């Protein structure tokens, strides 16, 4: 589904603030993989997703999605094939538009763009049914402005928008980190449910090590711009947070430095 080969990215090159964030990183993602990504502070987790989605240009290396080289494709063109949910609930939606209008934008993003406006009754029922699956009562608030929703509700709508037209790849960038624990658990459960129901291929960056173990079929750990640990299947299921921390220290030769992860 996705192949990343010898990827490199440096920010502020040639200055005192130069930072080589991604270093010759290679990764193969199989169709249907749900991969959780954890790592130390500044490991390059979010940058990796930015490079895959096209939000940040690569310095060198190749990115292949579904047999197509997308290394230098624009983020707009990739958006037709890649769904993404960001950490900030305020991103990914238009706050001054109704819920149904936001969903309509997402639903139509893969088709032709015309001057036609309005939402047909049949289309509205599609949105209502999709929202009902969230069990948040939003199916009865189609004409509420998204900006009036809570952070958790808004993140749930963003998740739905990202998956309304089944994407080839779903990127979840710490999408529960800004939510309170109860709401975060709800959104995470919804994410897992949607990924399983639609058999999506997904990458999820998380700071919560237990969530990284509990969700998905595969886990990768990053440190200093590289993947230092990759585990899947039954081996992954047997992991504990303590074992994961120990593995990190054994491979990297340093203590795990991620305050949010350790506090979780």
GINOR-V227097 format. One record per backbone hydrogen bond with DSSP energy under -1.0 kcal/mol. NH is the residue of the N-H (numbers start at 0). CO is the residue of the C=O. If there is no record, write none. Layout:
nh:NH co:CO
nh:NH co:CO
//
This chain:
nh:1 co:28
nh:2 co:63
nh:3 co:26
nh:4 co:61
nh:6 co:24
nh:7 co:59
nh:8 co:21
nh:10 co:18
nh:14 co:11
nh:17 co:14
nh:18 co:10
nh:20 co:8
nh:20 co:18
nh:21 co:8
nh:22 co:224
nh:24 co:6
nh:26 co:3
nh:28 co:1
nh:32 co:29
nh:34 co:201
nh:35 co:217
nh:36 co:203
nh:37 co:219
nh:39 co:221
nh:40 co:256
nh:42 co:39
nh:47 co:43
nh:48 co:44
nh:49 co:45
nh:50 co:46
nh:51 co:47
nh:52 co:48
nh:53 co:49
nh:54 co:49
nh:55 co:49
nh:58 co:7
nh:59 co:7
nh:61 co:4
nh:63 co:2
nh:64 co:67
nh:65 co:0
nh:67 co:64
nh:69 co:62
nh:72 co:69
nh:77 co:73
nh:78 co:74
nh:79 co:76
nh:80 co:77
nh:81 co:77
nh:82 co:168
nh:84 co:170
nh:90 co:87
nh:96 co:93
nh:98 co:143
nh:99 co:141
nh:101 co:97
nh:102 co:98
nh:103 co:99
nh:104 co:100
nh:105 co:101
nh:106 co:102
nh:107 co:103
nh:110 co:107
nh:123 co:119
nh:124 co:120
nh:125 co:121
nh:126 co:122
nh:127 co:123
nh:128 co:124
nh:129 co:125
nh:130 co:126
nh:131 co:127
nh:133 co:130
nh:134 co:131
nh:139 co:136
nh:140 co:137
nh:143 co:140
nh:145 co:96
nh:146 co:94
nh:147 co:144
nh:148 co:145
nh:153 co:149
nh:154 co:150
nh:155 co:151
nh:156 co:152
nh:157 co:153
nh:158 co:154
nh:159 co:155
nh:160 co:156
nh:161 co:157
nh:163 co:159
nh:167 co:80
nh:168 co:80
nh:169 co:200
nh:170 co:82
nh:171 co:202
nh:172 co:84
nh:173 co:171
nh:173 co:204
nh:176 co:173
nh:178 co:175
nh:183 co:179
nh:184 co:180
nh:185 co:181
nh:186 co:182
nh:187 co:183
nh:188 co:184
nh:189 co:185
nh:190 co:186
nh:191 co:187
nh:192 co:188
nh:193 co:189
nh:194 co:190
nh:195 co:191
nh:196 co:192
nh:197 co:193
nh:199 co:194
nh:201 co:32
nh:202 co:169
nh:203 co:34
nh:204 co:171
nh:205 co:36
nh:211 co:207
nh:212 co:208
nh:213 co:209
nh:214 co:210
nh:216 co:33
nh:217 co:33
nh:218 co:230
nh:219 co:35
nh:220 co:228
nh:221 co:37
nh:222 co:225
nh:224 co:42
nh:225 co:222
nh:227 co:220
nh:228 co:220
nh:230 co:218
nh:232 co:216
nh:236 co:232
nh:237 co:233
nh:238 co:235
nh:243 co:239
nh:244 co:240
nh:245 co:241
nh:246 co:242
nh:247 co:243
nh:248 co:244
nh:249 co:245
nh:250 co:246
nh:251 co:247
nh:252 co:248
nh:261 co:257
nh:262 co:258
nh:263 co:259
//
